[in-house]
Amino acid sequence: MNSLTKKKRLMTIVSLFLMGVILYVFAALSAFLIGPYGSDLSPFAVVTITLVGGLGAIALGYGSVVVFGGKVSLDLNEFVARVTMCKQVIEIADEKKQVTRRVALWRDFGLYMPALVFGLSLMLAWDVHNLHDPQTSFFYPLFHVLDIFSKPVATDHLSRSIEVVLVMVVLIGIVGIAPAMALPYFRKFKVTGVNSGPFHTNFLFLVIGFIVGIGTVLTLVGFLYNVLWVGKGPVIYHYVLLALLGLSLHYTLGAFLARDRSEKMIMTKLKVTSGKRIIRGAVVIQGSQ
């Protein structure tokens, strides 16, 4: 690793960490200084609690990428390929191809992955809130525990803050499994699917997913607008949204630190074994005569 690469890596680490801390400070000031909690809980205490949760999110991101990305992803890929009756050809990219993708790599870690983890966490949290109803019977206790948008029930706001941070870290850990599995394959590997689904079914599912996704995005945009700009939501929502984004950045930082290790683990498994559906090689498409 040359000095320029080390400098960019260090800048990425510092940027993700500081952006998360800044969001924690804004979250605490907006909810616990000017809000009704100001007389009961110091914003400094809230920032400290959230930062501890952020350190946990970093460790969680690192562990998720190592365990799910480095150890589990190939086995899951093999299982999915068997179910769908297709093959996945994995080509290990050379150093030249990796160099050309370094700019996109920072963009992925600086923008795409935090936005993905934050968006999915917010969707899951909002779904849990909407399903938080006694009529859900068996699942009600679980939904009740994971509902960060519910009205505070703790007698002191310090306990409430700790509970909220723990729930946000759990939600990020749940939704981060899928990105953690996919992450190692974006830089060092080129994955090509063979005999996958036909065009018309793929296109149909794409359109359905697009329409459903647009509806979800519009719902979330409306929710964010009502909370942050119109101010219709409880004051605690300001803290939850900003802190959740900060935790997503710190989860991404942990994933960034684990990237190299997970790639090496996958390369080792590819060199030792090759499944019937997961093949190490390259796909060459010849033009028609």
Secondary structure by P-SEA (a helix, b strand, c coil): ccaaaaaaaaaaaaaaaaaaaaaaaaaaaaccccccccccccaaaaaaaaaaaaaaaaaaaaaaaaacccccaaaaaaaaaaaacbbbbbbbbcaaaaaaaaaaaaaaaaccaaaaaaaaaaaaaaaaaaacccccccaaaaaaaaccccccccccaaaaaaaaaaaaaaaaaaaaaaaaaaccccccbbbbbcccccaaaaaaaaaaaaaaaaaaaaaaaaaaaaccccccccaaaaaaaaaaaaaaaaaaaaaaaaaaaaaaaaaaaaacccccccccbbbbbbccc
